[in-house]
Each structure stands twice: as structure tokens, then as C-alpha cells.
Amino acid sequence: MQRRDFIGMCAASCALAAREALAAGNLTPRLYTRAQLTDGRGQPLRAASLVAGRNYIFHYPFESTPCFLLNLGRPTVRDVQLKTENGSLYRWAGGVGANRAIVGYSAICAHRMSYPTPQISFISFREKSTASGTMRPNTIHCCSEHSEYDPAAGGKVLAGPAPQPLAAILLEHDPGSDALHAVGTLGGEMFNAFFAKFEFKLAIDYGSDKTRQRVADRAVVLELGQFCKQQVRC
């Protein structure tokens, strides 16, 4: 086979693969500004400092869009196949860090977009189930309508009316420095609908100039209890 024939065959194969991916509605990561995660003092956050099972909040990729940062304390599932509400397919690779236990997700519920505000949060990670039996342990649970997500498996829906998984926040971990960076999202983003529904409230909480402002090169991580005055337990 001549070289030009080989190149032509490779190009045709790549084009076919691309068409098949588009036909299947496959999603690829959406990359935003690479933002280093910092603590409340502005110092680089170390992955080892994250307490297993504790809720942490940061904002990404916009100044007003909250995200969960979790150390699950155990390795996550890897290469999870997921699907958005409109049928687009994607693959979540798994957690990061020494034990692949650290994950990030948009904290905007995929059902009615309940989200943590500085005043109150109806959605959070729970290590233990409640006496009422409305939730499983080790899940992200939204008390608004009891949608439940598995943070160890790409945020897939376990129960409730949510039509798709939580959008994953793509994280990078530097083994040398133990630093963490947010670099993009994967899955069903809801930012446009979120802004349309809550723009007035977001302007009050964050300022009208920051509602749709992209995060720059740093994102501050706080414990949920530091960010939010009241956490609803159901």
C-alpha cells in the first residue's frame, strides 16, 4: 500500500468515526478556564486536606454556579456510561487523587435546579440515610423532590424525578504538589436555564456584574456550612 493510499484510508476512517459519534449524540468535555482550587485564605488547596464525606462548595465555571467538591473516601467506579435528558451519551472516567476518590459536580439539581445559596441548601452529599428512609447513604440528595445521585458513578440518577445525571466538573490532580484544578464540565449543562430562572436572585447574592462572569484562574473552596447558613435535612 502506498503512503498516500494509507493516509487517505486513515482520513476516511476518522471521518466515519466522527460521523458515528455525532449520530450517537456523544458528548465531549467542555473546557473552560483552568482554575486552581484554593482554600478560604487564597492558598492552593491540597487534596489531602479534604475530609472524607464532608461537603465542600466552589463556583465554576461561572462566578454564580455552585459545585460540590467531595472526597468520597473510597475509589470511584471508572468509565461509567451515562446519558443526558436529550439522549446524548458520554463517558465519565472516574475520580482523581491518590485513591481516585475526589470528585466534582455541578450543585444544580437536574430536576428543578435547586441549588445551594448563601441562605439555604436543599441539596447535599449524605453519608448516612435518614430515619425517614427517603434517601440512600453515600449519595447526593435533593430534598426539594427527592432526586438522588451517585457521586461515585458520574452523578447518575438513583431515584426521584431528575431526568439526567448531575453535570460533572472535570478536575486535574497534580501528584507532586497535591493541588487541584477545575478545567471543564462533562454531561448535561443547565447554566443557560439556571441563569434565566434565577438571574434576579443571583444578582442579589453575587452582584449583577458577576452572574454570568466566567471564573478566572482561581476558585475558592469552602465547607458547605461556611458558605450556607442552613442545610435542609430530609
C-alpha positions in Angstrom: 0.0 0.0 0.0 1.4 3.4 -1.0 1.7 6.1 1.6 -0.9 8.4 0.1 -3.4 5.5 0.0 -2.8 4.7 3.7 -3.3 8.4 4.6 -6.4 8.5 2.6 -7.8 5.4 4.3 -7.0 6.8 7.8 -8.7 10.1 7.0 -11.8 8.2 5.8 -11.8 6.1 8.9 -11.6 9.2 11.1 -14.4 10.9 9.3 -16.6 7.8 9.6 -15.8 7.6 13.4 -16.7 11.3 13.8 -20.0 10.9 11.9 -20.9 7.8 14.0 -20.1 9.8 17.2 -22.3 12.7 16.1 -25.1 10.3 15.1 -25.0 8.7 18.5 -25.1 12.2 20.1 -21.9 11.6 22.0 -20.8 14.4 24.3 -17.3 15.6 24.7 -15.9 17.6 27.6 -16.5 21.4 27.5 -13.3 23.1 28.6 -13.4 26.4 30.4 -10.6 28.4 32.2 -8.2 26.2 34.1 -8.9 27.4 37.7 -6.8 26.4 40.7 -8.8 25.4 43.7 -7.8 27.4 46.8 -8.8 27.5 50.4 -10.6 30.4 52.1 -7.2 32.2 52.6 -6.4 32.0 48.9 -3.7 29.3 49.4 -3.6 26.3 47.0 -5.9 23.6 48.2 -4.3 20.2 48.9 -6.3 17.2 48.0 -5.1 15.6 51.3 -6.9 18.3 53.3 -10.3 17.3 52.1 -12.1 15.4 54.8 -13.9 12.3 53.6 -17.7 12.6 53.5 -17.7 16.4 54.0 -19.5 18.8 51.6 -17.3 21.4 50.0 -18.5 24.2 47.7 -16.8 26.2 45.0 -18.1 28.1 42.0 -17.2 27.1 38.4 -17.3 27.8 35.5 -19.2 30.9 36.4 -19.0 33.1 39.5 -22.6 32.2 40.4 -22.7 28.5 39.5 -22.1 26.3 42.6 -20.3 23.0 42.5 -19.7 20.2 45.0 -16.2 19.0 45.8 -16.2 15.7 47.6 -13.7 13.2 48.9 -15.7 10.0 48.9 -13.1 8.1 51.0 -13.1 5.2 48.5 -12.2 4.7 44.8 -15.0 5.6 42.4 -16.3 3.5 39.6 -14.4 4.0 36.4 -15.5 4.5 32.8 -19.2 5.0 33.6 -21.5 5.3 30.5 -24.2 8.0 31.1 -26.9 9.7 29.1 -28.4 13.2 29.2 -32.1 14.1 29.1 -31.9 14.6 25.3 -30.2 11.3 24.7 -26.6 12.4 24.3 -24.1 9.8 25.5 -20.9 10.4 27.4 -18.4 8.5 29.5 -17.3 9.6 33.0 -13.7 8.4 33.6 -13.8 8.5 37.4 -12.4 10.4 40.4 -9.0 11.9 40.8 -6.4 12.0 43.6 -4.3 9.3 45.2 -7.2 6.8 45.5 -9.4 8.3 42.7 -11.8 9.3 45.5 -12.1 13.0 44.8 -15.0 14.2 42.5 -16.7 17.4 41.4 -20.2 18.0 40.3 -22.5 20.9 39.5 -24.6 21.5 42.6 -27.6 22.5 40.4 -30.2 19.7 40.7 -31.1 18.3 37.3 -34.9 18.4 38.2 -35.9 21.9 39.2 -32.5 23.4 39.5 -32.5 23.6 43.3 -29.0 24.8 44.4 -27.1 25.8 47.5 -27.4 29.6 48.2 -25.7 31.6 50.9 -29.0 31.4 52.9 -30.1 27.7 52.5 -29.4 24.5 50.7 -31.8 21.6 49.9 -29.2 19.6 48.2 -26.0 18.0 49.6 -24.0 14.8 49.9 -25.1 12.5 52.7 -23.0 9.7 54.1 -25.9 8.2 56.1 -29.5 7.5 55.2 -32.2 9.2 57.3 -34.7 7.7 59.7 -37.5 8.5 57.2 -36.0 6.2 54.7 -36.2 8.8 51.9 -32.5 8.5 50.9 -29.7 6.1 50.4 -26.3 6.5 52.2 -23.4 8.0 50.3 -25.5 9.9 47.8 -26.1 13.5 46.7 -29.8 14.0 47.7 -32.1 16.9 46.9 -34.8 17.4 49.5 -36.9 19.5 47.1 -38.3 16.5 45.2 -36.0 13.7 46.5 -33.9 13.3 43.4 -30.8 11.2 44.3 -27.5 10.9 42.6 -24.5 8.6 42.9 -21.3 10.6 43.2 -19.1 7.5 42.8 -20.6 6.7 39.4 -20.6 10.0 37.5 -23.6 11.5 39.3 -26.0 9.1 37.8 -29.7 9.2 38.9 -30.6 6.6 41.5 -34.1 7.8 42.4 -36.5 10.7 42.1 -37.7 12.7 39.1 -34.3 14.1 37.9 -34.2 13.4 34.1 -30.4 13.2 33.8 -27.2 12.9 35.9 -25.6 15.9 37.6 -23.1 17.6 35.3 -19.6 16.5 36.3 -16.8 19.1 36.9 -13.6 17.9 35.3 -10.7 18.0 37.8 -7.0 17.7 37.5 -4.8 16.5 40.3 -1.0 17.1 40.5 0.5 14.3 42.4 3.7 16.3 43.1 2.0 19.3 44.7 -1.3 17.6 45.6 -3.0 20.6 44.0 -6.4 20.5 42.3 -7.6 22.4 39.2 -11.1 22.6 37.6 -10.8 22.5 33.8 -14.3 22.0 32.4 -17.6 20.1 32.5 -19.0 16.9 31.2 -22.6 15.9 30.9 -25.9 17.9 30.7 -25.1 21.5 31.5 -28.0 23.6 32.7 -26.4 27.0 33.0 -28.5 28.9 30.5 -31.8 27.7 32.0 -30.3 28.4 35.5 -29.5 32.0 34.6 -32.9 32.6 33.1 -34.7 31.2 36.1 -32.7 32.7 38.9 -31.0 35.8 37.4 -32.6 38.2 39.9 -31.7 36.1 42.9 -28.2 35.5 41.6 -27.7 39.3 41.1 -28.7 39.9 44.7 -26.3 37.2 46.0 -23.3 37.8 43.7 -23.9 41.2 42.0 -25.4 41.7 38.6 -21.9 42.0 37.0 -20.8 38.6 38.2 -23.9 36.5 37.5 -22.6 35.3 34.1 -19.0 36.1 34.6 -16.5 33.3 34.0 -14.3 32.2 36.8 -10.7 33.4 36.2 -7.7 31.3 37.3 -8.8 30.6 40.9 -11.9 29.2 42.6 -12.3 29.3 46.4 -13.4 26.2 48.2 -15.4 26.4 51.4 -17.2 23.9 53.6 -20.9 23.9 52.8 -21.5 25.0 56.4 -19.3 28.0 55.9 -20.9 29.0 52.7 -24.6 28.3 53.6 -26.4 29.4 56.8 -28.9 26.5 56.8 -28.8 22.9 55.4 -32.2 21.2 55.0 -32.1 17.6 56.2 -34.8 15.3 54.9 
